[in-house]
Amino acid sequence: MSLWVYGFSECMKRARGFSTRSVDAGELKGIKGSVNTPIFQTSTFFYPTEDESTWNGAVPKGTYLYSRQGNPTIEAAENKIAALEGAERALVFSSGMAATSTLALSLLNSGDKMVSMEDIYGGSYNLFKNDLSRLGISTKFVSSVHTDDIVAALSPDVKLLWLESPTNPLLKIVDIPEICKAAKEMGVLVAVDSTFASPINQNPIELGADLVMHSCTKYLNGHSDLLAGTVAGSNELMAEISKRRTTMGGVIDPFGAFLLLRGMKTLAVRMRQHNANAMMIATYLQGHEKVQKVNYPGLPSHPQHELARKIMRGFGGMVSFDVKGGVQGAERFMRSLELINRASSLGGVESLASMPLNTSHTAFTPEDRLKLGITDSMIRLSVGIEDAEDLIDDLERSLGQI
Ligand SMILES: Cc1ncc(COP(=O)(O)O)c(C=O)c1O
């Protein structure tokens, strides 16, 4: 791709900025004069040959045969993500879970061992604990995010390490560079679920990881109207994952890829507003008499604030906090919200509030939730891109109802 470089003199070559990459990278321009990437809404393509009797079935680069294997609109979305993550190649899937399961089933065989943080998205936890185990793939879960504890669980016979940072809903930060350094010495592949950060705030591959995964349902698409997922990494690893995506079939459809492309054009500008709004709201909440504790990596009071400053360019749009008054207080707060929507998921332009107690962490016992630090009065906010003052008015009124 010549997408990376401005046409100045050689000495002025540099990677294009994130706003430019969000808008421009990957787009298939000029087809019938179109400024936008067309939607190739087709399941199949004409054979890439004039001579069927001698054709061996190979599909040369830039040609297509069947959309489960490849499609120009899907590839455009993949090329934009690769440019945003600084990866050689990205693949897009029908959901984040399709991305994670295809990654795992591509790289792991029966008898293999993996290590994962315990504090990860519930669907990934279920996949590793209950489904990969059925296939003879064992996962050791580490109940801490600290580098020493994670590295201590690794050994040369571990095939894959799964990290997630920032974590849900406590916004803990994992020292990706230090852990990757240790993993590399032992020959362990590292994959990072970077959904909460988005490529604007964090690039795990640049930090030493082999693969980065996102639920594109969240920030990458950004409009709460699509399910999608992605994995990005080296050509070599992605070739394996691509083969399995074709076999297992979890590819996105062309219209979904178009929605994702359209959403990603505003990714950098959206993330700037998410970052700024979340910082204002976390600061406001921290000083509120009805609030017990605020978790946001941008706050100097966050125990890993310095690490977040080191590895992230922005602190993201997710904030969690404990209200006073226990679970009843939290319920009264939730019922009083007018502008902020009571819904799970995250990363859209509209603000959402949920309680981990009855959404992301229902599978955990109350004791296990408390062990992780998740109280029954915890609220998780996905801060949108509305005016921060209006969001704060809604929070102020609702906290007043506790
Ligand atoms: C951090 C994280 N990873 C992965 C997923 C799974 O993504 P999807 O819902 O697109 O399958 C989610 C979904 O909430 C998530 O929050």
The ligand as a MOL file (V3000), in Angstrom:
LIG
                    3D

  0  0  0     0  0            999 V3000
M  V30 BEGIN CTAB
M  V30 COUNTS 16 16 0 0 0
M  V30 BEGIN ATOM
M  V30 1 C -13.7140 -6.4000 25.3610 0
M  V30 2 C -14.6210 -7.1960 24.4710 0
M  V30 3 N -14.0950 -8.1540 23.7000 0
M  V30 4 C -14.8680 -8.9160 22.8880 0
M  V30 5 C -16.2410 -8.7350 22.8410 0
M  V30 6 C -17.0700 -9.6150 21.9350 0
M  V30 7 O -17.4650 -8.8810 20.8200 0
M  V30 8 P -18.8260 -9.1200 20.0110 0
M  V30 9 O -19.9720 -8.7950 20.9270 0
M  V30 10 O -18.7010 -8.1860 18.8420 0
M  V30 11 O -18.8490 -10.5490 19.5970 0
M  V30 12 C -16.8330 -7.7560 23.6300 0
M  V30 13 C -18.2900 -7.5530 23.6170 0
M  V30 14 O -18.8640 -6.8810 24.4450 0
M  V30 15 C -15.9970 -6.9630 24.4740 0
M  V30 16 O -16.5030 -6.0080 25.2680 0
M  V30 END ATOM
M  V30 BEGIN BOND
M  V30 1 1 1 2
M  V30 2 1 2 3
M  V30 3 2 2 15
M  V30 4 2 3 4
M  V30 5 1 4 5
M  V30 6 1 5 6
M  V30 7 2 5 12
M  V30 8 1 6 7
M  V30 9 1 7 8
M  V30 10 2 8 9
M  V30 11 1 8 10
M  V30 12 1 8 11
M  V30 13 1 12 13
M  V30 14 1 12 15
M  V30 15 2 13 14
M  V30 16 1 15 16
M  V30 END BOND
M  V30 END CTAB
M  END
